[in-house]
Amino acid sequence: MNRKHAGQVALKLLSLLANPRPPDVETIKGTRANYLRADMGEYRIIYTIDNDMLRVVLVGKRNDDEIYKELHRKGL
């Protein structure tokens, strides 16, 4: 991830800390936990909220399904 994208992802994470369920976030179906997906530029952020704590699970490219394959490989 280049510096520009890392900065964009960092800003999105900060905004998710302030509002973990903005209107553009979607729940990922077919997973054991209630994972949420936030899009940021070319990247997707997969996260969950546990006891008011935001836990980032994965950050990956948005244009392919690799991030979802990784989520399933980890058994999440």
mmCIF file of the N, C-alpha and C atoms, coordinates in Angstrom:
data_MODEL
# 
_entry.id   MODEL 
# 
loop_
_atom_site.group_PDB 
_atom_site.id 
_atom_site.type_symbol 
_atom_site.label_atom_id 
_atom_site.label_alt_id 
_atom_site.label_comp_id 
_atom_site.label_asym_id 
_atom_site.label_entity_id 
_atom_site.label_seq_id 
_atom_site.pdbx_PDB_ins_code 
_atom_site.Cartn_x 
_atom_site.Cartn_y 
_atom_site.Cartn_z 
_atom_site.occupancy 
_atom_site.B_iso_or_equiv 
_atom_site.pdbx_formal_charge 
_atom_site.auth_seq_id 
_atom_site.auth_comp_id 
_atom_site.auth_asym_id 
_atom_site.auth_atom_id 
_atom_site.pdbx_PDB_model_num 
ATOM 1   N N  . MET A 1 1  ? 0.861   -1.160  0.000  1.00 0.00 ? 1  MET A N  1 
ATOM 2   C CA . MET A 1 1  ? 0.000   0.000   0.000  1.00 0.00 ? 1  MET A CA 1 
ATOM 3   C C  . MET A 1 1  ? 0.916   1.233   0.000  1.00 0.00 ? 1  MET A C  1 
ATOM 4   N N  . ASN A 1 2  ? 0.628   2.144   -0.900 1.00 0.00 ? 2  ASN A N  1 
ATOM 5   C CA . ASN A 1 2  ? 1.466   3.342   -0.947 1.00 0.00 ? 2  ASN A CA 1 
ATOM 6   C C  . ASN A 1 2  ? 1.048   4.348   0.133  1.00 0.00 ? 2  ASN A C  1 
ATOM 7   N N  . ARG A 1 3  ? 1.848   5.382   0.273  1.00 0.00 ? 3  ARG A N  1 
ATOM 8   C CA . ARG A 1 3  ? 1.643   6.369   1.335  1.00 0.00 ? 3  ARG A CA 1 
ATOM 9   C C  . ARG A 1 3  ? 0.278   7.067   1.224  1.00 0.00 ? 3  ARG A C  1 
ATOM 10  N N  . LYS A 1 4  ? -0.132  7.402   0.004  1.00 0.00 ? 4  LYS A N  1 
ATOM 11  C CA . LYS A 1 4  ? -1.422  8.078   -0.195 1.00 0.00 ? 4  LYS A CA 1 
ATOM 12  C C  . LYS A 1 4  ? -2.570  7.199   0.283  1.00 0.00 ? 4  LYS A C  1 
ATOM 13  N N  . HIS A 1 5  ? -2.557  5.928   -0.131 1.00 0.00 ? 5  HIS A N  1 
ATOM 14  C CA . HIS A 1 5  ? -3.637  5.020   0.265  1.00 0.00 ? 5  HIS A CA 1 
ATOM 15  C C  . HIS A 1 5  ? -3.609  4.745   1.765  1.00 0.00 ? 5  HIS A C  1 
ATOM 16  N N  . ALA A 1 6  ? -2.412  4.630   2.328  1.00 0.00 ? 6  ALA A N  1 
ATOM 17  C CA . ALA A 1 6  ? -2.302  4.413   3.774  1.00 0.00 ? 6  ALA A CA 1 
ATOM 18  C C  . ALA A 1 6  ? -2.910  5.591   4.536  1.00 0.00 ? 6  ALA A C  1 
ATOM 19  N N  . GLY A 1 7  ? -2.687  6.792   4.048  1.00 0.00 ? 7  GLY A N  1 
ATOM 20  C CA . GLY A 1 7  ? -3.278  7.972   4.677  1.00 0.00 ? 7  GLY A CA 1 
ATOM 21  C C  . GLY A 1 7  ? -4.789  7.982   4.577  1.00 0.00 ? 7  GLY A C  1 
ATOM 22  N N  . GLN A 1 8  ? -5.309  7.573   3.407  1.00 0.00 ? 8  GLN A N  1 
ATOM 23  C CA . GLN A 1 8  ? -6.763  7.514   3.222  1.00 0.00 ? 8  GLN A CA 1 
ATOM 24  C C  . GLN A 1 8  ? -7.387  6.483   4.158  1.00 0.00 ? 8  GLN A C  1 
ATOM 25  N N  . VAL A 1 9  ? -6.743  5.324   4.269  1.00 0.00 ? 9  VAL A N  1 
ATOM 26  C CA . VAL A 1 9  ? -7.250  4.273   5.157  1.00 0.00 ? 9  VAL A CA 1 
ATOM 27  C C  . VAL A 1 9  ? -7.200  4.756   6.609  1.00 0.00 ? 9  VAL A C  1 
ATOM 28  N N  . ALA A 1 10 ? -6.119  5.413   6.996  1.00 0.00 ? 10 ALA A N  1 
ATOM 29  C CA . ALA A 1 10 ? -6.001  5.932   8.363  1.00 0.00 ? 10 ALA A CA 1 
ATOM 30  C C  . ALA A 1 10 ? -7.113  6.935   8.667  1.00 0.00 ? 10 ALA A C  1 
ATOM 31  N N  . LEU A 1 11 ? -7.403  7.819   7.723  1.00 0.00 ? 11 LEU A N  1 
ATOM 32  C CA . LEU A 1 11 ? -8.491  8.788   7.925  1.00 0.00 ? 11 LEU A CA 1 
ATOM 33  C C  . LEU A 1 11 ? -9.842  8.094   8.061  1.00 0.00 ? 11 LEU A C  1 
ATOM 34  N N  . LYS A 1 12 ? -10.064 7.059   7.257  1.00 0.00 ? 12 LYS A N  1 
ATOM 35  C CA . LYS A 1 12 ? -11.323 6.313   7.347  1.00 0.00 ? 12 LYS A CA 1 
ATOM 36  C C  . LYS A 1 12 ? -11.435 5.628   8.705  1.00 0.00 ? 12 LYS A C  1 
ATOM 37  N N  . LEU A 1 13 ? -10.327 5.053   9.178  1.00 0.00 ? 13 LEU A N  1 
ATOM 38  C CA . LEU A 1 13 ? -10.347 4.403   10.489 1.00 0.00 ? 13 LEU A CA 1 
ATOM 39  C C  . LEU A 1 13 ? -10.663 5.404   11.599 1.00 0.00 ? 13 LEU A C  1 
ATOM 40  N N  . LEU A 1 14 ? -10.095 6.583   11.510 1.00 0.00 ? 14 LEU A N  1 
ATOM 41  C CA . LEU A 1 14 ? -10.403 7.619   12.502 1.00 0.00 ? 14 LEU A CA 1 
ATOM 42  C C  . LEU A 1 14 ? -11.876 8.009   12.457 1.00 0.00 ? 14 LEU A C  1 
ATOM 43  N N  . SER A 1 15 ? -12.434 8.093   11.254 1.00 0.00 ? 15 SER A N  1 
ATOM 44  C CA . SER A 1 15 ? -13.859 8.435   11.154 1.00 0.00 ? 15 SER A CA 1 
ATOM 45  C C  . SER A 1 15 ? -14.730 7.297   11.684 1.00 0.00 ? 15 SER A C  1 
ATOM 46  N N  . LEU A 1 16 ? -14.277 6.045   11.505 1.00 0.00 ? 16 LEU A N  1 
ATOM 47  C CA . LEU A 1 16 ? -15.033 4.907   12.038 1.00 0.00 ? 16 LEU A CA 1 
ATOM 48  C C  . LEU A 1 16 ? -14.990 4.875   13.565 1.00 0.00 ? 16 LEU A C  1 
ATOM 49  N N  . LEU A 1 17 ? -13.908 5.365   14.145 1.00 0.00 ? 17 LEU A N  1 
ATOM 50  C CA . LEU A 1 17 ? -13.852 5.450   15.605 1.00 0.00 ? 17 LEU A CA 1 
ATOM 51  C C  . LEU A 1 17 ? -14.910 6.415   16.131 1.00 0.00 ? 17 LEU A C  1 
ATOM 52  N N  . ALA A 1 18 ? -15.118 7.498   15.416 1.00 0.00 ? 18 ALA A N  1 
ATOM 53  C CA . ALA A 1 18 ? -16.123 8.485   15.820 1.00 0.00 ? 18 ALA A CA 1 
ATOM 54  C C  . ALA A 1 18 ? -17.540 7.994   15.548 1.00 0.00 ? 18 ALA A C  1 
ATOM 55  N N  . ASN A 1 19 ? -17.726 7.289   14.429 1.00 0.00 ? 19 ASN A N  1 
ATOM 56  C CA . ASN A 1 19 ? -19.040 6.777   14.038 1.00 0.00 ? 19 ASN A CA 1 
ATOM 57  C C  . ASN A 1 19 ? -18.839 5.406   13.396 1.00 0.00 ? 19 ASN A C  1 
ATOM 58  N N  . PRO A 1 20 ? -18.884 4.323   14.172 1.00 0.00 ? 20 PRO A N  1 
ATOM 59  C CA . PRO A 1 20 ? -18.573 2.996   13.638 1.00 0.00 ? 20 PRO A CA 1 
ATOM 60  C C  . PRO A 1 20 ? -19.601 2.420   12.662 1.00 0.00 ? 20 PRO A C  1 
ATOM 61  N N  . ARG A 1 21 ? -20.767 3.033   12.559 1.00 0.00 ? 21 ARG A N  1 
ATOM 62  C CA . ARG A 1 21 ? -21.797 2.532   11.643 1.00 0.00 ? 21 ARG A CA 1 
ATOM 63  C C  . ARG A 1 21 ? -22.347 3.645   10.748 1.00 0.00 ? 21 ARG A C  1 
ATOM 64  N N  . PRO A 1 22 ? -21.480 4.239   9.919  1.00 0.00 ? 22 PRO A N  1 
ATOM 65  C CA . PRO A 1 22 ? -21.989 5.262   9.001  1.00 0.00 ? 22 PRO A CA 1 
ATOM 66  C C  . PRO A 1 22 ? -22.877 4.623   7.937  1.00 0.00 ? 22 PRO A C  1 
ATOM 67  N N  . PRO A 1 23 ? -23.668 5.411   7.219  1.00 0.00 ? 23 PRO A N  1 
ATOM 68  C CA . PRO A 1 23 ? -24.616 4.866   6.242  1.00 0.00 ? 23 PRO A CA 1 
ATOM 69  C C  . PRO A 1 23 ? -23.975 4.070   5.104  1.00 0.00 ? 23 PRO A C  1 
ATOM 70  N N  . ASP A 1 24 ? -22.717 4.335   4.773  1.00 0.00 ? 24 ASP A N  1 
ATOM 71  C CA . ASP A 1 24 ? -22.088 3.641   3.640  1.00 0.00 ? 24 ASP A CA 1 
ATOM 72  C C  . ASP A 1 24 ? -21.450 2.308   4.018  1.00 0.00 ? 24 ASP A C  1 
ATOM 73  N N  . VAL A 1 25 ? -21.546 1.891   5.274  1.00 0.00 ? 25 VAL A N  1 
ATOM 74  C CA . VAL A 1 25 ? -20.975 0.622   5.731  1.00 0.00 ? 25 VAL A CA 1 
ATOM 75  C C  . VAL A 1 25 ? -22.012 -0.482  5.571  1.00 0.00 ? 25 VAL A C  1 
ATOM 76  N N  . GLU A 1 26 ? -21.545 -1.660  5.134  1.00 0.00 ? 26 GLU A N  1 
ATOM 77  C CA . GLU A 1 26 ? -22.446 -2.798  4.943  1.00 0.00 ? 26 GLU A CA 1 
ATOM 78  C C  . GLU A 1 26 ? -22.019 -3.967  5.817  1.00 0.00 ? 26 GLU A C  1 
ATOM 79  N N  . THR A 1 27 ? -22.993 -4.762  6.255  1.00 0.00 ? 27 THR A N  1 
ATOM 80  C CA . THR A 1 27 ? -22.714 -5.987  6.988  1.00 0.00 ? 27 THR A CA 1 
ATOM 81  C C  . THR A 1 27 ? -22.357 -7.076  5.992  1.00 0.00 ? 27 THR A C  1 
ATOM 82  N N  . ILE A 1 28 ? -21.346 -7.879  6.324  1.00 0.00 ? 28 ILE A N  1 
ATOM 83  C CA . ILE A 1 28 ? -20.940 -8.979  5.446  1.00 0.00 ? 28 ILE A CA 1 
ATOM 84  C C  . ILE A 1 28 ? -21.749 -10.203 5.831  1.00 0.00 ? 28 ILE A C  1 
ATOM 85  N N  . LYS A 1 29 ? -22.489 -10.727 4.893  1.00 0.00 ? 29 LYS A N  1 
ATOM 86  C CA . LYS A 1 29 ? -23.318 -11.904 5.138  1.00 0.00 ? 29 LYS A CA 1 
ATOM 87  C C  . LYS A 1 29 ? -22.478 -13.170 4.988  1.00 0.00 ? 29 LYS A C  1 
ATOM 88  N N  . GLY A 1 30 ? -22.872 -14.218 5.676  1.00 0.00 ? 30 GLY A N  1 
ATOM 89  C CA . GLY A 1 30 ? -22.207 -15.507 5.539  1.00 0.00 ? 30 GLY A CA 1 
ATOM 90  C C  . GLY A 1 30 ? -20.974 -15.671 6.409  1.00 0.00 ? 30 GLY A C  1 
ATOM 91  N N  . THR A 1 31 ? -20.806 -14.816 7.405  1.00 0.00 ? 31 THR A N  1 
ATOM 92  C CA . THR A 1 31 ? -19.685 -14.962 8.331  1.00 0.00 ? 31 THR A CA 1 
ATOM 93  C C  . THR A 1 31 ? -20.233 -15.240 9.720  1.00 0.00 ? 31 THR A C  1 
ATOM 94  N N  . ARG A 1 32 ? -19.395 -15.830 10.566 1.00 0.00 ? 32 ARG A N  1 
ATOM 95  C CA . ARG A 1 32 ? -19.844 -16.189 11.908 1.00 0.00 ? 32 ARG A CA 1 
ATOM 96  C C  . ARG A 1 32 ? -20.072 -14.971 12.802 1.00 0.00 ? 32 ARG A C  1 
ATOM 97  N N  . ALA A 1 33 ? -19.267 -13.967 12.616 1.00 0.00 ? 33 ALA A N  1 
ATOM 98  C CA . ALA A 1 33 ? -19.404 -12.749 13.420 1.00 0.00 ? 33 ALA A CA 1 
ATOM 99  C C  . ALA A 1 33 ? -20.125 -11.684 12.598 1.00 0.00 ? 33 ALA A C  1 
ATOM 100 N N  . ASN A 1 34 ? -20.463 -10.629 13.227 1.00 0.00 ? 34 ASN A N  1 
ATOM 101 C CA . ASN A 1 34 ? -21.117 -9.512  12.538 1.00 0.00 ? 34 ASN A CA 1 
ATOM 102 C C  . ASN A 1 34 ? -20.064 -8.573  11.976 1.00 0.00 ? 34 ASN A C  1 
ATOM 103 N N  . TYR A 1 35 ? -19.407 -9.009  10.909 1.00 0.00 ? 35 TYR A N  1 
ATOM 104 C CA . TYR A 1 35 ? -18.368 -8.193  10.296 1.00 0.00 ? 35 TYR A CA 1 
ATOM 105 C C  . TYR A 1 35 ? -18.990 -7.104  9.442  1.00 0.00 ? 35 TYR A C  1 
ATOM 106 N N  . LEU A 1 36 ? -18.338 -5.970  9.451  1.00 0.00 ? 36 LEU A N  1 
ATOM 107 C CA . LEU A 1 36 ? -18.777 -4.822  8.675  1.00 0.00 ? 36 LEU A CA 1 
ATOM 108 C C  . LEU A 1 36 ? -17.720 -4.510  7.628  1.00 0.00 ? 36 LEU A C  1 
ATOM 109 N N  . ARG A 1 37 ? -18.157 -3.912  6.528  1.00 0.00 ? 37 ARG A N  1 
ATOM 110 C CA . ARG A 1 37 ? -17.251 -3.574  5.430  1.00 0.00 ? 37 ARG A CA 1 
ATOM 111 C C  . ARG A 1 37 ? -17.358 -2.090  5.132  1.00 0.00 ? 37 ARG A C  1 
ATOM 112 N N  . ALA A 1 38 ? -16.215 -1.417  5.175  1.00 0.00 ? 38 ALA A N  1 
ATOM 113 C CA . ALA A 1 38 ? -16.147 -0.004  4.803  1.00 0.00 ? 38 ALA A CA 1 
ATOM 114 C C  . ALA A 1 38 ? -15.234 0.115   3.598  1.00 0.00 ? 38 ALA A C  1 
ATOM 115 N N  . ASP A 1 39 ? -15.658 0.854   2.600  1.00 0.00 ? 39 ASP A N  1 
ATOM 116 C CA . ASP A 1 39 ? -14.842 1.079   1.408  1.00 0.00 ? 39 ASP A CA 1 
ATOM 117 C C  . ASP A 1 39 ? -14.108 2.402   1.548  1.00 0.00 ? 39 ASP A C  1 
ATOM 118 N N  . MET A 1 40 ? -12.841 2.379   1.155  1.00 0.00 ? 40 MET A N  1 
ATOM 119 C CA . MET A 1 40 ? -12.032 3.597   1.181  1.00 0.00 ? 40 MET A CA 1 
ATOM 120 C C  . MET A 1 40 ? -11.123 3.588   -0.026 1.00 0.00 ? 40 MET A C  1 
ATOM 121 N N  . GLY A 1 41 ? -11.473 4.371   -1.030 1.00 0.00 ? 41 GLY A N  1 
ATOM 122 C CA . GLY A 1 41 ? -10.650 4.399   -2.242 1.00 0.00 ? 41 GLY A CA 1 
ATOM 123 C C  . GLY A 1 41 ? -10.565 3.019   -2.861 1.00 0.00 ? 41 GLY A C  1 
ATOM 124 N N  . GLU A 1 42 ? -9.357  2.524   -3.058 1.00 0.00 ? 42 GLU A N  1 
ATOM 125 C CA . GLU A 1 42 ? -9.137  1.210   -3.661 1.00 0.00 ? 42 GLU A CA 1 
ATOM 126 C C  . GLU A 1 42 ? -9.156  0.077   -2.644 1.00 0.00 ? 42 GLU A C  1 
ATOM 127 N N  . TYR A 1 43 ? -9.460  0.370   -1.391 1.00 0.00 ? 43 TYR A N  1 
ATOM 128 C CA . TYR A 1 43 ? -9.339  -0.626  -0.335 1.00 0.00 ? 43 TYR A CA 1 
ATOM 129 C C  . TYR A 1 43 ? -10.648 -0.843  0.400  1.00 0.00 ? 43 TYR A C  1 
ATOM 130 N N  . ARG A 1 44 ? -10.762 -2.035  0.989  1.00 0.00 ? 44 ARG A N  1 
ATOM 131 C CA . ARG A 1 44 ? -11.881 -2.374  1.866  1.00 0.00 ? 44 ARG A CA 1 
ATOM 132 C C  . ARG A 1 44 ? -11.325 -2.610  3.252  1.00 0.00 ? 44 ARG A C  1 
ATOM 133 N N  . ILE A 1 45 ? -12.066 -2.166  4.225  1.00 0.00 ? 45 ILE A N  1 
ATOM 134 C CA . ILE A 1 45 ? -11.713 -2.387  5.622  1.00 0.00 ? 45 ILE A CA 1 
ATOM 135 C C  . ILE A 1 45 ? -12.784 -3.301  6.199  1.00 0.00 ? 45 ILE A C  1 
ATOM 136 N N  . ILE A 1 46 ? -12.363 -4.461  6.681  1.00 0.00 ? 46 ILE A N  1 
ATOM 137 C CA . ILE A 1 46 ? -13.280 -5.401  7.326  1.00 0.00 ? 46 ILE A CA 1 
ATOM 138 C C  . ILE A 1 46 ? -13.056 -5.261  8.826  1.00 0.00 ? 46 ILE A C  1 
ATOM 139 N N  . TYR A 1 47 ? -14.136 -5.027  9.557  1.00 0.00 ? 47 TYR A N  1 
ATOM 140 C CA . TYR A 1 47 ? -13.992 -4.810  10.990 1.00 0.00 ? 47 TYR A CA 1 
ATOM 141 C C  . TYR A 1 47 ? -15.234 -5.284  11.724 1.00 0.00 ? 47 TYR A C  1 
ATOM 142 N N  . THR A 1 48 ? -15.126 -5.318  13.032 1.00 0.00 ? 48 THR A N  1 
ATOM 143 C CA . THR A 1 48 ? -16.245 -5.664  13.884 1.00 0.00 ? 48 THR A CA 1 
ATOM 144 C C  . THR A 1 48 ? -16.231 -4.724  15.085 1.00 0.00 ? 48 THR A C  1 
ATOM 145 N N  . ILE A 1 49 ? -17.328 -4.662  15.773 1.00 0.00 ? 49 ILE A N  1 
ATOM 146 C CA . ILE A 1 49 ? -17.424 -3.837  16.971 1.00 0.00 ? 49 ILE A CA 1 
ATOM 147 C C  . ILE A 1 49 ? -17.725 -4.776  18.136 1.00 0.00 ? 49 ILE A C  1 
ATOM 148 N N  . ASP A 1 50 ? -16.795 -4.844  19.081 1.00 0.00 ? 50 ASP A N  1 
ATOM 149 C CA . ASP A 1 50 ? -16.940 -5.701  20.258 1.00 0.00 ? 50 ASP A CA 1 
ATOM 150 C C  . ASP A 1 50 ? -16.899 -4.834  21.508 1.00 0.00 ? 50 ASP A C  1 
ATOM 151 N N  . ASN A 1 51 ? -17.990 -4.814  22.250 1.00 0.00 ? 51 ASN A N  1 
ATOM 152 C CA . ASN A 1 51 ? -18.044 -4.039  23.496 1.00 0.00 ? 51 ASN A CA 1 
ATOM 153 C C  . ASN A 1 51 ? -17.547 -2.613  23.297 1.00 0.00 ? 51 ASN A C  1 
ATOM 154 N N  . ASP A 1 52 ? -18.085 -1.944  22.319 1.00 0.00 ? 52 ASP A N  1 
ATOM 155 C CA . ASP A 1 52 ? -17.723 -0.560  21.985 1.00 0.00 ? 52 ASP A CA 1 
ATOM 156 C C  . ASP A 1 52 ? -16.276 -0.396  21.530 1.00 0.00 ? 52 ASP A C  1 
ATOM 157 N N  . MET A 1 53 ? -15.617 -1.496  21.156 1.00 0.00 ? 53 MET A N  1 
ATOM 158 C CA . MET A 1 53 ? -14.251 -1.428  20.649 1.00 0.00 ? 53 MET A CA 1 
ATOM 159 C C  . MET A 1 53 ? -14.252 -1.813  19.173 1.00 0.00 ? 53 MET A C  1 
ATOM 160 N N  . LEU A 1 54 ? -13.667 -0.973  18.348 1.00 0.00 ? 54 LEU A N  1 
ATOM 161 C CA . LEU A 1 54 ? -13.560 -1.243  16.916 1.00 0.00 ? 54 LEU A CA 1 
ATOM 162 C C  . LEU A 1 54 ? -12.347 -2.142  16.701 1.00 0.00 ? 54 LEU A C  1 
ATOM 163 N N  . ARG A 1 55 ? -12.556 -3.301  16.100 1.00 0.00 ? 55 ARG A N  1 
ATOM 164 C CA . ARG A 1 55 ? -11.467 -4.247  15.855 1.00 0.00 ? 55 ARG A CA 1 
ATOM 165 C C  . ARG A 1 55 ? -11.346 -4.465  14.355 1.00 0.00 ? 55 ARG A C  1 
ATOM 166 N N  . VAL A 1 56 ? -10.238 -4.012  13.782 1.00 0.00 ? 56 VAL A N  1 
ATOM 167 C CA . VAL A 1 56 ? -9.990  -4.185  12.351 1.00 0.00 ? 56 VAL A CA 1 
ATOM 168 C C  . VAL A 1 56 ? -9.494  -5.605  12.128 1.00 0.00 ? 56 VAL A C  1 
ATOM 169 N N  . VAL A 1 57 ? -10.157 -6.318  11.218 1.00 0.00 ? 57 VAL A N  1 
ATOM 170 C CA . VAL A 1 57 ? -9.810  -7.704  10.927 1.00 0.00 ? 57 VAL A CA 1 
ATOM 171 C C  . VAL A 1 57 ? -8.903  -7.777  9.710  1.00 0.00 ? 57 VAL A C  1 
ATOM 172 N N  . LEU A 1 58 ? -9.267  -7.090  8.641  1.00 0.00 ? 58 LEU A N  1 
ATOM 173 C CA . LEU A 1 58 ? -8.499  -7.105  7.396  1.00 0.00 ? 58 LEU A CA 1 
ATOM 174 C C  . LEU A 1 58 ? -8.613  -5.765  6.680  1.00 0.00 ? 58 LEU A C  1 
ATOM 175 N N  . VAL A 1 59 ? -7.563  -5.435  5.956  1.00 0.00 ? 59 VAL A N  1 
ATOM 176 C CA . VAL A 1 59 ? -7.586  -4.318  5.015  1.00 0.00 ? 59 VAL A CA 1 
ATOM 177 C C  . VAL A 1 59 ? -7.040  -4.873  3.717  1.00 0.00 ? 59 VAL A C  1 
ATOM 178 N N  . GLY A 1 60 ? -7.806  -4.772  2.632  1.00 0.00 ? 60 GLY A N  1 
ATOM 179 C CA . GLY A 1 60 ? -7.361  -5.341  1.365  1.00 0.00 ? 60 GLY A CA 1 
ATOM 180 C C  . GLY A 1 60 ? -7.920  -4.602  0.170  1.00 0.00 ? 60 GLY A C  1 
ATOM 181 N N  . LYS A 1 61 ? -7.419  -4.985  -0.997 1.00 0.00 ? 61 LYS A N  1 
ATOM 182 C CA . LYS A 1 61 ? -7.844  -4.371  -2.258 1.00 0.00 ? 61 LYS A CA 1 
ATOM 183 C C  . LYS A 1 61 ? -9.332  -4.554  -2.465 1.00 0.00 ? 61 LYS A C  1 
ATOM 184 N N  . ARG A 1 62 ? -9.949  -3.549  -3.020 1.00 0.00 ? 62 ARG A N  1 
ATOM 185 C CA . ARG A 1 62 ? -11.400 -3.537  -3.213 1.00 0.00 ? 62 ARG A CA 1 
ATOM 186 C C  . ARG A 1 62 ? -11.825 -4.230  -4.502 1.00 0.00 ? 62 ARG A C  1 
ATOM 187 N N  . ASN A 1 63 ? -10.973 -4.261  -5.500 1.00 0.00 ? 63 ASN A N  1 
ATOM 188 C CA . ASN A 1 63 ? -11.379 -4.691  -6.836 1.00 0.00 ? 63 ASN A CA 1 
ATOM 189 C C  . ASN A 1 63 ? -11.470 -6.196  -7.032 1.00 0.00 ? 63 ASN A C  1 
ATOM 190 N N  . ASP A 1 64 ? -11.091 -6.963  -6.055 1.00 0.00 ? 64 ASP A N  1 
ATOM 191 C CA . ASP A 1 64 ? -11.186 -8.411  -6.223 1.00 0.00 ? 64 ASP A CA 1 
ATOM 192 C C  . ASP A 1 64 ? -11.772 -9.041  -4.963 1.00 0.00 ? 64 ASP A C  1 
ATOM 193 N N  . ASP A 1 65 ? -11.991 -10.347 -5.032 1.00 0.00 ? 65 ASP A N  1 
ATOM 194 C CA . ASP A 1 65 ? -12.587 -11.055 -3.903 1.00 0.00 ? 65 ASP A CA 1 
ATOM 195 C C  . ASP A 1 65 ? -11.543 -11.614 -2.948 1.00 0.00 ? 65 ASP A C  1 
ATOM 196 N N  . GLU A 1 66 ? -10.273 -11.278 -3.136 1.00 0.00 ? 66 GLU A N  1 
ATOM 197 C CA . GLU A 1 66 ? -9.211  -11.844 -2.309 1.00 0.00 ? 66 GLU A CA 1 
ATOM 198 C C  . GLU A 1 66 ? -9.416  -11.553 -0.825 1.00 0.00 ? 66 GLU A C  1 
ATOM 199 N N  . ILE A 1 67 ? -9.915  -10.392 -0.502 1.00 0.00 ? 67 ILE A N  1 
ATOM 200 C CA . ILE A 1 67 ? -10.125 -10.053 0.909  1.00 0.00 ? 67 ILE A CA 1 
ATOM 201 C C  . ILE A 1 67 ? -11.166 -10.979 1.545  1.00 0.00 ? 67 ILE A C  1 
ATOM 202 N N  . TYR A 1 68 ? -12.179 -11.369 0.768  1.00 0.00 ? 68 TYR A N  1 
ATOM 203 C CA . TYR A 1 68 ? -13.193 -12.285 1.304  1.00 0.00 ? 68 TYR A CA 1 
ATOM 204 C C  . TYR A 1 68 ? -12.640 -13.702 1.418  1.00 0.00 ? 68 TYR A C  1 
ATOM 205 N N  . LYS A 1 69 ? -11.811 -14.107 0.458  1.00 0.00 ? 69 LYS A N  1 
ATOM 206 C CA . LYS A 1 69 ? -11.160 -15.420 0.543  1.00 0.00 ? 69 LYS A CA 1 
ATOM 207 C C  . LYS A 1 69 ? -10.278 -15.488 1.780  1.00 0.00 ? 69 LYS A C  1 
ATOM 208 N N  . GLU A 1 70 ? -9.542  -14.410 2.051  1.00 0.00 ? 70 GLU A N  1 
ATOM 209 C CA . GLU A 1 70 ? -8.683  -14.355 3.232  1.00 0.00 ? 70 GLU A CA 1 
ATOM 210 C C  . GLU A 1 70 ? -9.518  -14.430 4.508  1.00 0.00 ? 70 GLU A C  1 
ATOM 211 N N  . LEU A 1 71 ? -10.648 -13.780 4.527  1.00 0.00 ? 71 LEU A N  1 
ATOM 212 C CA . LEU A 1 71 ? -11.548 -13.819 5.674  1.00 0.00 ? 71 LEU A CA 1 
ATOM 213 C C  . LEU A 1 71 ? -12.002 -15.249 5.943  1.00 0.00 ? 71 LEU A C  1 
ATOM 214 N N  . HIS A 1 72 ? -12.355 -15.977 4.888  1.00 0.00 ? 72 HIS A N  1 
ATOM 215 C CA . HIS A 1 72 ? -12.805 -17.361 5.046  1.00 0.00 ? 72 HIS A CA 1 
ATOM 216 C C  . HIS A 1 72 ? -11.645 -18.293 5.376  1.00 0.00 ? 72 HIS A C  1 
ATOM 217 N N  . ARG A 1 73 ? -10.446 -18.025 4.820  1.00 0.00 ? 73 ARG A N  1 
ATOM 218 C CA . ARG A 1 73 ? -9.271  -18.846 5.148  1.00 0.00 ? 73 ARG A CA 1 
ATOM 219 C C  . ARG A 1 73 ? -8.936  -18.756 6.627  1.00 0.00 ? 73 ARG A C  1 
ATOM 220 N N  . LYS A 1 74 ? -9.135  -17.600 7.201  1.00 0.00 ? 74 LYS A N  1 
ATOM 221 C CA . LYS A 1 74 ? -8.856  -17.414 8.620  1.00 0.00 ? 74 LYS A CA 1 
ATOM 222 C C  . LYS A 1 74 ? -9.965  -18.005 9.494  1.00 0.00 ? 74 LYS A C  1 
ATOM 223 N N  . GLY A 1 75 ? -11.008 -18.500 8.852  1.00 0.00 ? 75 GLY A N  1 
ATOM 224 C CA . GLY A 1 75 ? -12.104 -19.098 9.597  1.00 0.00 ? 75 GLY A CA 1 
ATOM 225 C C  . GLY A 1 75 ? -12.951 -18.078 10.334 1.00 0.00 ? 75 GLY A C  1 
ATOM 226 N N  . LEU A 1 76 ? -12.972 -16.876 9.803  1.00 0.00 ? 76 LEU A N  1 
ATOM 227 C CA . LEU A 1 76 ? -13.721 -15.812 10.460 1.00 0.00 ? 76 LEU A CA 1 
ATOM 228 C C  . LEU A 1 76 ? -15.077 -15.702 9.829  1.00 0.00 ? 76 LEU A C  1 
# 
